[in-house]
Structure formats: C-alpha cells, structure tokens
Amino acid sequence: MSALIEEDEISQEAELVWLEDVGTLDYVRQSLDRLPTRRGRPAYHRDGRMVGYAVLGPQAKASRSSGTFRRRVFWLLPHDRDADPAGLYASSAPAEAIDPRTLTPCAKGYKTERSEGGPPSRAMREMGITLPL
C-alpha cells in the first residue's frame, strides 16, 4: 500500500512510535487506517503483529463523514521474512512493504534492495555499502 499513500495524507504526523527494534527488520508492512484518535496505540485486528504506528499532531482534522483520523500502522504477518526467512518472501517483499529505515514522520518510505531480499547491487558494492541480510 505504500505506493498508494500520498504525502498529503501523512503530512500531519508528529512522530512514529516503534513497538520493537525495526533495525532488525528487513521490511514492515504499512497501511493507512481510519482510527478514532490522533494519538495512542491503536487496536490491532490483523493476523500477525503491529510493530509501530504514527501519532498525529493537534492540527490534524478528523474526517467530516466518519469522525476518524487516517493514521499509518506498521505490521507483519506470521509468514513474513522475519518469522520465516526461507518462506514466501525470502527473496521478495509484499506490495505494501517498505524498509523501516526509510521512514520518518510525514515521509512514506520506500523499498530497498534489503527489503526486497536481494543482494546488494554492483553500485552498492563499489561504494562499499554492505547490508546485513
């Protein structure tokens, strides 16, 4: 879903709260959920686990029709690479996955070679960049 998240939809984010060390994760899934509050840990109703969420600033306005706020939630499913390294996403990533190291408040983040499960490119090797795969 990361490609579907527009910058203006997340422009009111004040901070990202991580519930676990995302430095050890190759990717996280992100979605833009309708939540009843700007702040606080949202309820989680998916399989797997929530690994983080966005907190909105006081200027964020609720939807006129639903009274909810659109906030990002970051999560993983039981069959994702962190739990099943040789499984379905051993050398790829789900469509809504992004490298958590590319995320900041108000920035949607992006996929990297690490998040895609691939080896570093020739350019990365030439620059001396190594990734702990």
C-alpha positions in Angstrom: 0.0 0.0 0.0 3.0 2.3 0.3 2.7 3.4 -3.3 -0.9 4.4 -2.6 -0.1 6.6 0.4 0.2 10.2 -0.7 2.4 12.7 1.1 -0.6 15.0 2.0 -2.3 12.1 3.7 0.6 11.8 6.2 1.5 15.5 6.4 0.1 15.8 9.9 2.3 13.1 11.5 4.1 14.3 14.6 6.0 11.0 15.3 6.4 7.3 14.6 6.2 5.0 17.5 8.0 1.7 17.2 7.0 -1.2 19.4 10.0 -3.3 18.6 13.5 -2.8 17.2 12.9 -2.2 13.5 16.7 -2.1 12.9 16.5 -5.9 12.8 13.6 -6.0 10.3 14.2 -6.0 6.5 10.7 -4.6 5.9 7.4 -3.7 7.6 4.0 -3.6 6.0 2.3 -0.2 6.2 -1.3 0.7 5.8 -3.3 3.9 6.3 -6.1 3.1 8.8 -9.1 5.0 10.0 -8.7 5.4 13.7 -10.8 7.1 16.4 -7.9 9.2 17.8 -4.8 11.2 16.8 -2.6 9.6 19.4 -2.1 6.4 21.4 -1.6 2.8 20.4 -4.4 1.8 18.1 -6.3 -1.5 18.4 -4.9 -4.2 16.1 -7.2 -6.6 14.3 -5.0 -8.4 11.8 -3.1 -11.7 11.9 0.5 -11.2 13.0 1.6 -8.2 15.0 1.7 -4.5 15.0 5.3 -3.2 15.1 4.6 0.6 15.0 2.1 3.4 14.3 2.0 7.1 13.6 0.9 9.8 16.0 -0.8 12.9 14.6 -0.2 16.4 15.7 -3.0 18.5 17.2 -3.7 20.3 13.9 -4.9 17.0 12.2 -8.6 17.1 11.5 -11.0 14.3 11.7 -12.9 13.2 8.6 -16.2 15.1 8.4 -18.1 12.0 7.4 -16.7 9.4 9.9 -15.1 11.4 12.6 -12.0 9.3 12.3 -8.3 10.1 11.6 -6.2 8.5 8.9 -3.0 7.2 10.6 -0.3 4.8 9.4 0.0 1.4 11.1 3.1 -0.8 10.6 2.7 -4.5 10.9 4.0 -8.0 10.0 2.2 -11.3 9.2 3.2 -14.7 10.6 4.6 -15.7 7.2 6.8 -12.6 6.7 10.6 -12.9 6.3 11.4 -12.1 10.0 9.5 -15.2 11.1 10.0 -17.4 8.1 13.4 -16.4 6.4 13.2 -19.3 3.8 9.5 -18.8 3.1 7.3 -16.9 0.6 9.2 -13.6 1.0 12.8 -15.0 1.2 13.8 -13.0 -1.9 10.9 -10.6 -2.4 8.6 -8.4 -0.3 4.8 -7.8 -0.2 3.4 -4.9 -2.2 2.8 -2.8 0.9 6.2 -3.5 2.4 8.8 -0.8 2.9 12.2 -0.7 4.6 11.6 0.8 8.0 14.9 2.6 8.0 13.5 4.8 5.2 10.6 6.0 7.3 10.2 9.3 9.2 7.1 11.2 10.1 5.4 12.7 7.0 7.6 10.6 4.7 6.1 7.5 3.1 9.3 5.5 2.9 10.4 3.1 0.1 11.6 -0.3 -0.7 15.3 -1.0 -0.8 17.4 -4.0 -2.0 17.5 -5.1 1.6 13.7 -5.0 1.9 13.3 -6.8 -1.4 15.5 -9.6 -0.2 18.1 -9.2 -2.9 21.8 -9.0 -2.8 23.4 -5.5 -2.9 23.8 -4.1 -6.4 27.1 -3.6 -8.1 26.9 0.1 -7.4 26.4 -0.5 -3.7 29.3 -2.9 -3.6 31.5 -0.4 -5.4 30.6 2.3 -2.8 31.4 -0.1 0.0 27.8 -0.3 1.3 27.0 -3.6 2.9 23.7 -4.8 4.1 23.2 -7.3 6.9 20.9 -9.7 5.0 
